[in-house]
Amino acid sequence: MNYELGKPKELDSITKEDVLKNNLWIWTWEAGLEGDFDEDWQIPVNGIDNLTNQFTEPTITLSVVGKDLIATGTYNHKEDKLFGLAIWENDSWQLLNNTTVEEPITFRSLIQIRGNPNAEFVLTSKEADEAFRKL
């Protein structure tokens, strides 16, 4: 699988524009850069348009279905679910409990997952912070 890594960024400095430009991010430890950056840094991955199981904990860009909002979440390919979700609201990343979006929340991946260009995940509880693949 051919891909290129972009420039690492501290998690708190990644913006909505960053995740719209790069729909796939991985932790620097997964990129083999753990000695060069703190554990809360991520790096964009370019050149992958179909996510399978090539990364352990990739962060992907999502849209919030029915809302004009962008979100991110960590994709677990073994359980086909998202966790560690955040929504860009009021010009910053918000944890689910701090958002105005009501449950259930449907997220649509902006990157193809396992050949599905519009994979959707449904979150029924903000506190559980898990969204499962909509079948």
Secondary structure as GFF3:
##gff-version 3
##sequence-region A 1 135
A	DSSP	beta_strand	4	5	.	.	.	ID=ss1
A	DSSP	beta_strand	9	10	.	.	.	ID=ss2
A	DSSP	three_ten_helix	11	13	.	.	.	ID=ss3
A	DSSP	alpha_helix	16	21	.	.	.	ID=ss4
A	DSSP	beta_strand	24	27	.	.	.	ID=ss5
A	DSSP	beta_strand	41	46	.	.	.	ID=ss6
A	DSSP	beta_strand	50	51	.	.	.	ID=ss7
A	DSSP	beta_strand	59	64	.	.	.	ID=ss8
A	DSSP	beta_strand	69	76	.	.	.	ID=ss9
A	DSSP	beta_strand	81	89	.	.	.	ID=ss10
A	DSSP	beta_strand	92	95	.	.	.	ID=ss11
A	DSSP	three_ten_helix	96	98	.	.	.	ID=ss12
A	DSSP	beta_strand	105	109	.	.	.	ID=ss13
A	DSSP	beta_strand	112	113	.	.	.	ID=ss14
A	DSSP	beta_strand	120	123	.	.	.	ID=ss15
A	DSSP	beta_strand	130	133	.	.	.	ID=ss16
###
